[in-house]
Amino acid sequence: MEGCIIATLQKIKIGDFMKNILFLSIFMATLALSSQGSKMQISIQANGKTITYVLNDSVASKELYSQLPLEIEVENYSNNEKIFYPPKKLSTSNTPLANAKDGTLAYYAPWGDVVLFYKDFGSASGLYELGNVIEGKEHIKSIIGVVKITKD
């Protein structure tokens, strides 16, 4: 793509300074458009149902994403969440604290578990946001046992 832009700019009769500005503008616009389509998404499959989350750009989310695919045990916890323990603990540097609501995917650092909320919760010390559900929120409450988690 850069070659096409350079060839086009060479045909235009403008000064080098303006060519550089134009090239930089086109390059930045292309970069911005390409980064919009690179969101990290994960799917959890259980009992014939699929739940899809979009992850934020945090260190913890990237580390979870790098551990996929997983087949892992999901457990009930309390009356508003499901949990699982990823194989490797996640780093919480540059990861936002969570204000967990129905559909929030979070990481509880003190225990090292990932939390799938199906009811509002709020915040807690050591609870970090990883992302939010974008499809299948109604299935979170019913998942239990071994699930498959994959990158989308």
N, C-alpha and C positions, 0 to 999 in steps of 0.2 A: 504494500500500500504506500509506503514511504517513497518508493521509486516512482509511482504514478504522480504523487504530489510534487516531487522534485522536477520531474519532466514537464509537468504543467506550468510550474513556476518559471522554468527556464524559457518557456514560450512567451510569458507575459513580460512586457517591456517596463519593468519598474526597477528601482534601485535595490541594491543588495540589502540595505537596512529594511526596506519594506518587505522584501522577499522573506527575510528572516522572521519578521513579525507575523506575516501571513502564514508561513509554515508552522510557527509555534502555535498560533491560534487553531489551525486545522488539527495539528497533532494533539493538542490538549482537548479539543472537542471529541476527537476519536477515542482518546483514552477515557474520557468521562462516560461516553456511550458504552464502551466495552466493559467498564467496571460495573455498570448498572445490572448487567446480566449475570454477575458472578456471585450472587448471594449463596451462602451455604444453607442447604436444606437437607433435612433428614426425614426418613419415614420409619415408623414403627409399625410392624405387622404382627397382629395377634388375633387369633380366632376368626380369621377371614376378614378382619377389619384393618384399615390403615389410618394412621394419624401422622400428619405432616407438620413439621416445625420449620420455621426459618430461624437460623441462628444469628446472633449479633456478631460483631467483628472483634470480640474480646479474645484474649489469650486462652481462657478456659474453653470457650466454644471451639476455637481452632484445635485445641488439644483433644477434645472429645471427638471432633470430626475426623481427626487423624487416626483414631482408634477403630473406626468403622471399616468394614461391617462387623457387627457383633450378634451373637445369639446369647442372650443373657436373661437371668431370672428377674422378673419384676414382682415386687411385694406390695401389699397394702400397708399403708402407714397412716394412722389417725383416721379422720373422717373426711379428708379433703385432698389426699395426695397418694401417689404411687411412687415407689423408689426403686432404683437399681444402683449397683456399685460397678463403675467402669473398672477395667483391669488396672489402669494406672490412675493415680490421683491427678487432679487438674491444678494448674497454677492459677491463682486468682489475681495476679498482677494485671493492672489495667482492665479489670472486669467490674462492671457496675454492680452495686448492691441491688438486690431484688426488692420490689414491692409486689409480691406475688398475688396474681389474680387468676381466675379461672382461665386455664390455657397457658400459663407461664411454665417454661422449662427453666429449672434453676439447679444450682450446685450448692450443697450444704457442706462447706469445707471442713468443719469439725469432724464429721463422720465420713467424708469422702463419697457421698452418694449424690446421684442425680435425681431430682424431684420433678415429677409431672403433676402439676396442680390441676384438679378438676373442680375446685371451689376457691373462692377468694381466701387469701391467708394474711397478706400484709408483709411486714418485714421482720427479720430476726438477725442477730449478730452472726456473721459467717455465711449468710445466704446470698448467693450471687446469681444474677440473671444471665441465662445462656441464650434465651430466645422465646418465641411465642408460637402457639399453634396457628396454622393457617387453614387446616382442613382436618376434619374428623374429631373435633373437640368433644363431641357427644360420646365418643368411644373410650375416652381416657379412663373413666370410672370403672369400666367393665374389664379392663385388661388385667391379667394375672398369669403367673407362670412364665415359661420361657417365651421370649419374643425375639423377633429379628429386627435389628436396627441397621439401616443402610443409608448411604449417601444418595441424594436425588440429583 
